[in-house]
Amino acid sequence: MNADPSAGWIKAKWPAPTGIHALTTTRGTNVGTRNGEAPAAVAANRRLIKSACLGSAGHLQWLNQVHGDGCIRAESGSCRSQPQADAAWTNERGVGLAIQSADCVPVALASADGRRIGAAHGGWRGLTGGVIKNLVAAMRNGGSTAPLIAWIGPAIGPEAYEVGADVHTAVLTATSRSIEGRFFRNVDTPGKWCLDLFALTGWLLRQADVEHISCERICTWSNANLYSHRREGATGRMATVVWKAP
């Protein structure tokens, strides 16, 4: 079902340059097809988001997300398809970037000079596989030295995100066992931990030399106005969109 954009979309609170914006949609504006939503309704919601953010002149890049580390450069022509990737960047005015999520971490990036924007979908596989590092490297390709500014959008909080040994090992391999306490808290069940995706994403951004990071730690699982796969199983998807005004 469609929703009025004024009815509560979450706008990023970050010091982005003038003309660069980011937001996450809320429940009711479903952009995913994995919960049985009619494709026509999903397409209408995507058009609604594109129009609200970019108007009739802009283009919005959607991705076929696979929990990987792939990153593409988006341009007006590429927005006609959905490339397989979990991150995208652009320096083309009037092109927006859209990330789908329902517990995974959406990340918006902007260069301080206002020339480039980026977005990433960060499940634990993508985060530990290098999707943040690859996106930052792509945005700096060609010698751009402008500082990058990041916004970490709504994701599942550590109170609700219990994981097993496979995730625990992957995170410590990608980071360091010496800082395990930054990301994990113990639970009563042997071989289980609670993972703080916000802390992990922030650490990975800092490792990639992103110094300006904003994060409100909005938990999808505990917020009934947001989709949460862990809470609901088959469910819709929010969109996190970053764009430069056309």
Buried (B, 14 or more C-beta within 10 A) or exposed (E): EEBEBEEBBBEBEBEBBEEBBBBBBBBBBBBBBEBEBEEEEBEBBBEBBBEBBBEEEBBBBBBEBBBBBBBBBBEBEBBEEEBEBBBBBBBBBBBBBBBBBBBBBBBBBBBBEBBBBBBBBBBBBBBBBBBBBBBBEBBBEEEEEBEBBBBBBBBBBBEBBBBEEEBBEBBBEBBEEEEBEEBBEEEEEEEBBBBBBBBBBBBBBEEBEBEBBBBBBBBBBEBEEBBBBBBBEEBBBBBBBBBBBB
